């Protein structure tokens, strides 16, 4: 195998680590619960990176199994930060699954994504505030377009993920209909089960991630199915819609606050390094939760005809515009699909004996 010395330099653009300092002592593998007799984790990925085995890394599922508990980085005698390296690999792989190349650009130049997000939000809000037609009807059309846009992005990503990890190896399409595989995929997707496999499980981080995931998934359902019409309907305190909004808001704000606080204080290894896209993800989620809650509570207190409700709702939709168009398809949010899919594809490989 020809050594590609440029590979580590390329991956370093996606995070903060120093794998070149690694002298292959094996401490990271010894403490990692994902390590097994047939899987030297994360040592295998480190060796691939050191020799520049780009194709092997792109065909690997291992980076998506890691939940960055930080134990490997804590025990590394060379401060190579293998945990952050795995995080960087995930960003790198997202860029490789993205056929548009936009993800790679945003990860390397995150300030561009930040500026575009602010610009789309500002332009959308200015347009919405000056709109003289039926904004509730316009919002419905916008929210109906969101699922189509996001679904196209997800299909493209998932296909490239599947192609690089399965099709390129097998030379054909392989699918598993095994119920155990499908069930395990769902469990991992809904509960992020791998968090609990760490010897010193960070339950605060697990709960925060679970809250954010469940809260945003619920918000996405509410938005995409257009279950709220705050400019037409006067909601009550005990309406089903209100209870759903209250839970989604609590989950997003509580989980998001914990994430941001931990990234500020940096007391644990998993929060020691923060990419700009990580901050954008949490801040935008926080704004979505806050604006949804503000709109709904204003609706309950003032009614659907209130100018305050109209302004808050327009702010909420403007935030969602920037979130859906710029953040969702290109950076961190897409993890929600890759992690459970990696479980499914790992079991598929075992079932089809694709080594």
N, C-alpha and C positions, 0 to 999 in steps of 0.2 A: 504494500500500500504506500503510495506517495504521500509524504507529509505535506499538509497544506497549512503553512504558518499564518496565513491571512485570516483563517477562520475565527480564531479567538479574538482577533482585533475587530472582526465584524460583529460578533456576539456581544462584545463589551459595549457596543453602542446601545444595547438594550438593557443594561443594568450595571450594578457596582459589584465586582468580584475580581479575584486575581487567581484564576485556576492555574496560571503559569507558575505560581508559587508552590503548587501541590507536588510533593515528592512521593506520592502513592503509598502513604503509610497504612491506609485502610481504616483509620479511626472512624471516618464518616460512615463507612459500610458496617462497621461493628456496632454502631449505635442506632442505625436506621432500621425501624421495624419493617420496612418494605424489602429489606434484603433477605434473600433466601439462597438455598444451595444453587439454584439455576439463575439467580438474579443478583449480580453484584451491584447494589444500588447505594449511593449514586456514583460509585467508582467507575462503572462502565461508561456512563455519560461523560465523566471527566476525561477518561482516556480517549474517547472518541473525539472530544473537543481538542485535546492536546495534539492529536495527530491530524486534526482537520477532516475527520470522517463525516462530511456534511450529509451525504445520502443516508448513512446509517442513522444519524441523529434524526433526520426528517422522517425516517421510517419507524422510529421508536415511539412507544406508548408511555415509557417510563416517566418522562417529564410531567405527564398529566396525572400520574398516580400520587405525586408528591403534593402535600398540603403545607409545606414550608413550616414545620414545627420549630425548626432552628437548631435542633440538637446536633446536627452534623457540623454546623458553623461554630457552635459553642465548644465543640471538642477538637476542632481543627487546630493543630499546633502551628500552622503556617499562616493563619488568618486568610485562607484562600476563599472563605465564605461560599462553600458548596451549596448552601441553601439558597442564597441569592443567585448563584449560578443557575440553579434549576428554574427559578423565577424568570431569569433573563432568557433561558431557553424557551420557556412558554411564550414569551413575547416574540421571540425570534420565529418560532413555529407558526404563530398566528400570522406573521407577516408572509410566511411562505405559503400558507393556505389561502391567502387573499390574492385572487387573480388580478385585482386592480392595482396592487402595489401601494395603495393608500396607507394601509396599516404600517408598513415599513417606514414610510415617510413620516407619519405621525409619531412613531416611536423614536425615530432619530431626531426629529425636530418637533417636540411636543408643544412648543410655544405657538406653532402654526395651528395645531388643533385647538389650543386654548383660544386664540384670536378668532378662528372661524366659528367656534361655539358661541363666543360673545357676540360676534357679528350677526349670526343667524338669529340669536335670541333678540338682539336689539332691533333688527330690521322687521322681524315678525311682530314684536310688540308694538312698534310704531305703526305698522300696517293695521294690526288688530284694533288699536285705540282709535284710528281714524276711519275704521270700517263703519259704514252707515246702514248696511243691510242686516239681515237676521244672523247674528254671530253664532247662535246656537246651531243653526243649520250649517254654517261654514265649519264650525268645530266638528260636527258630525262627519262631514266629508273628509276633513283632515285626519280624524281618528280612524276612519274606514280605510284610508290609504296607508296608514302605518303598518298593519299586518302584512300587506302585500310586499311592501318595501323590505321589511325585516325578514320575511320568509324567503325572499329571493337571496338576500345576503347569507342567511343561515344555510340554505341549500348549497350555495356555491362553496362556502367554507367546509361544510360537512363532506361534500363530495371530494374536495381536495385532500382532506384529512384521511378519508377512506382510501382514496387512490394511492397516496404515499405510503400508508401503513399496511394495506391489504392487497389492492389490485396490482401494484408494481411488483410485489413479492410473489403473489399467486399466479399472475398473468390472466386472471379472470375475476369475475364478481363472485363473492362468497357471502352467504347470509345465514344467520343462525335463527331458528325458530324455537330453540330450546326455552321452555318456560322459566327454568331456573336462571338462565342468562338474562332474560328480559326482566325478571323480577329483581335480580341483583342490580341491574342497571337502574331501575326505578328507585330502589332503596338508596343507592349511592347518590343519585341525582337529587332526591328529596331531603336526605339527611346529612350528606357529606360525611359518610360513615368513616372514611379514612382518618379523619381528625382524631378519633378515639383510639387509633392503633398506636399512637405515640406513647412512649413510656411515661412521659410527664405531660399528659393532655392539657392543653390550654383551653379550659372550658369557657372562659370569657370570650376568647376569639371565636370558638365554635358557635356559641350562642349568638354573638354579634353577626356572624356570617349567615346563620340560619334565619335570624330575624330579618336581615336585609334582603335575603333571597326570597323569603316567603312574602314579605311586605311588598317588594317590587313586583313579584310575579302576580300578586293580587291586584296591584295598581295597573299592571299591564292588561290584565283581563278586564278590569273595569273600564279602562280607556278604550281598548280595542273593540270591545263589545258595546261600547257607548252606553254604559249602564247608568251614567249620571247626566242629568240635564238641568244644571243649576239655574239656568235662565228661563226655565219653563215650569219646573216642579218645585214646590215648597216642601222640603224634607223635614221630617220630625225626628226627635231624639232617638226613638226606638225603631225607626225604619231599618229594614235589612241593609239598605244602601248605606245608611249612616254607620251601622255597626261595622260593615266592611271597610269603610273609609277610616274609621277610628283605629281599627286593628292595623291596617296597612300603614297608616301614618305613624302610629306608635312604633311599629316594627322598623320602619325606615329610619325614623329620627333617633330611636334608642340605639339601634345597631350602628347607624352612621356616626353618631356621636362617639361611641366606644372606639370605632375604627380611627376616627380623626384624632381623638385624645391619645391613643396608643402611638400613633405616628408622630405626634408632637413630643411626647415624653421619651420615646425610644428606649423603654426599659427592658423589652424583650427582643430577641434576635429577629423574629419575623417582622418586627416593625422598625428595625434599625435603618432600613433603606426604603425610600419611597420615590417611585418614579412619578413624574408629573401626571401621567395618565391615571395613576392610582388616585391621586388627589382630585382630578377632574371627575372621575367616576363617583367618588363619595360625595363631593360637593353638589354635583348635579342631582344625585339621588336625594340628597337632603333638601334641595330646593323643590323638587317634585313633591316630596312628602309634605313639606311645609305649605306650599301653595295650594295643594289639594285640600289639606285640612282647613286652611284659612278660607278658601272658597266655600267649603261645605258648611262650616260654622257660621259664616256670614249669611249664607242662604237660610239657615235655620232661624237666625236672629232677625234678619231684615226682609226676607222674602226674595223671590226670583226677579222682581222688578227693580231691585235696588241698584243704583249706579256702582256702589262699592262692590257688590257681588260681580257685576259685569267686568269691572277693572281687574279684580282678583282672578277671575276665570280666564281672562285674556292673558294675564301674566302666566298662569298655569299652562295654558296651551302653547305659549311662546317658549317656555322652558322645555316642554315636551318636544317641540319642533327641533330645537338645538340638540336635545338628547338623542332623538331617534335618527336624525340625519347625519350627525357627526360622531357621536360617542358610541352608540350601540353597535353599528356594523364593523367598526374598525379596531377597537382596542379591548379593554379588560372585560367588558360585559359578556363577550362571547365565550368566556371560560365556563359559563353555566351549562353550555352544551358539550364542550370538549371533555370535561371530566367524566361524566357518566358514560359518554360514548366510548372513552378509552377503556372503561370496564367491560363494555359490551364487546369491543374489538379484541381485547385480551382473551376473553373467554371464547370468542369465535376462533382465534388462532389455535387455542388448545383443542377445541372441538374438531377442527379441520386438520390438526397436526401441522400447522404452518409455523415452522420454527425459523 
